[in-house]
């Protein structure tokens, strides 16, 4: 698995999650279960975006389900599955960027343009999650960092206690992969926050470009 590809996926996930959160009143596009927390906050404080947050998980699940069915169909026909799915993801991110630029900003993320942009972002991250789970299972997750961070701490603890041999080699191998994934995600988050402050809705122009780059790299794998 090319390290550049997994780094770009992690970067885009962190970027999209942060930019979507800032532009759409707390919507998590990648870490969709986090929307249950922000949904509760919306109800408690009377803030906007309840419908969008409530819809995020069902849309995410539906897109993953469809991605699996489409991937099986493409594989049976000898098509480059990863490339096709990443192309759809790039188109979804481009669609979200267009809506954001034409209709944004959105004081209320439950308006139809905001809802559409949010679900396109969620759908794009659902495809990325599905692709990675189906075809890149050996790489650290690019969107959910809690488990990755936990494993990093466990491996660091094992290194501190002086494990040797195969156990040490395995821990070092995981650390290299997972720390790289964490850094890529964190850089994406930081850059998205900066871009949102500086450029507003124009910050959404970057994710489709990064997605197109991952598509080019993926073609070398199939």
N, C-alpha and C positions, 0 to 999 in steps of 0.2 A: 504494500500500500504506500504510494508516494506521500512523504511527509508533508510536502507542499499542499497536496489536496486536502488532507485532514486539517491542516492549519487554516486554510482558507474557509473550510466549512465551519470550523469553530469561530473564526473571526466574524463571518457573516451572521452566525446565530447570535452571538453577543451583540453585534451591531443592530440587527433587526429587533431583537428583544428590547433593547434600550430605547431605540428610536421610536418603536411602536408604543412603548410604555409612556414616553414623554408626549407623543403627539396625540394619543388616543386615550387619555385620562386613565392610565394605569393598566392598559391591556398588555398581557404577556403573550407574544406571538409564538415563542419557542417553548418556554416553560409554562405550558398551558394550565397545569393544575394550580399554579400560583394565582390564576384568575378567581379561584374560589375565595381566596383571602381578600383580593381587591373587590370582588363582588360583595362580600360581607361589609367591607368598608363603605362601598357605595350605598348600600341599604342603610347603614348606621348614620352616615353623614349626609345622606340625601344628595350625593354627587351624581354626575351623569355617567353613562356608559354601562348600565346594568345589563341591557339586552346584549350588547356586544360581548361582554365578559361571559354571560350565561351561554352564549352560542359558541364560544371558542372551543370548548372540549368536544361537543358533538361534531362540529365541523372538522376538527383535527382527527377524530376517530374515523369519520367517514372518508376523509382523504387518504388516510393510511390504508383503510380497507380497500379502496379503489386502486391505490398504488400497487397493492399486492396482487389484485386480480389482473391489472394491466400488465404487471411484470411477468406473471405466469404466461399470459397470452403472448407477449412479445418474445419471451424465451422460447416458447414452442414454435414460433415462426423464425427463429434464428436471428432476431433483431438485437441490436446493442441496448440492452435494458437500461443500464445505468445512465447512458447518454440521453436516452429519450426522457427518462424521468427528470433528470437534471435540467433538460431543456424546458419541460413544463414548469419546473420550479422557477427558472429564470424568467419565463413569460409572466408567471404570477407576480413575481417581485416587480417586474416592469409595469404591469398593470396597476399594482398598488402605488408605485411611484407617480404614475400619470394622474391617478385620482387625487393623491396628496397634493401634487403641484397645481392641478386645475381647480380643485374644490377646497383645499385646506387653507388655513388651519381650521380645527374643529373644536369649538367650545363644548359641543355635545357630541360624543362619539357614538350616540345611538341614531344620528341622522343617517339616511341611506348611503350617501357617499362615504362617510366615515366607516359605517358598518361594512360596506363593500371593501374598502381598503384594508380594514382590519382582518376580514376573513381571507383576503388574498394573502396577507402576510402569514396568517395562521396556516393556510393551506400550503404555502411554500415551505414552511418549517416542518409541516407534517410529512411532506414528500422527502425532505432531507432526512428526517428521523427514520422513515421507512427504508430509504435507500441504504442508510448506514447500518441499520439492524439486519437487513437482508443480505447485503453484499460487502459490508466493511466491518463485520462483527469483531474482527481482531483489533480494530482501532478504538481508542477511548471515545465515549459519546461526545458529540460536538455541541449538544444543546443543554444537557443536564449535568451540572457540575458538582452537585452534592455528593453523588457516589464517587466521582473522580477524586474530589478533595479528600473524602474519607479514606480511599485506597492509598493516596499519597501519604497521608499521615500514618497509616498502618505500615507502609513500606519504610518510611523514615524511622519509625520506632524500631523496626527490625534491624535497620542499618545501625542505629544507635546501640542496640544490644549485641551487635557484633556477629550477625549471622554470616556463615561462610559457604563456600562451594556453590552448588546449584541454586540453593535458596537465595544466596546473595546475588547471583547473576540474574535470577528471575526478578527480584525486587528492583535491581538497577534498570533492567529493561523496561519494567512498568513505569518507573519514575521518569525515565526519559520521555516516554510517550505521553504520560499524563500531565507532566509539568508543561510540556509543549502545548497540550490541549488547553490547559488552564490559562496559560499566557495568551494564547490566540483569542480565547473568549474574552478575557479581561481587556485586552487591547481593543477589541471590537466594541465593548461596552464604553470604554473611555472615549474612543474616537467618535462614537455616535452621540454621546452627550455633548462633546465639543462642537461637532458639526451641527447639532440641533440649535445650540446657542448662537452659533455664528451664521448659519445658513437657513435655519427654519426648515420648511418643507423640502428644500433642496437637498437636505441630508439623505433623503430616500433615493436619490439618483445613484448612490454608490452600490447598494446591494445587488442590483441587476448586473452591474459591471463585474463584480466579484463572482456572481453566479455564472456569468458567461465564461469567466476565466476557469472556474472549476469544471465547466462543461468541456472546454478544450483539453484540459488535463485528463479528464475521464476517458476521452476517446483513445488515449494511449493504452488504457487498461483493457479494452475490449477488442 
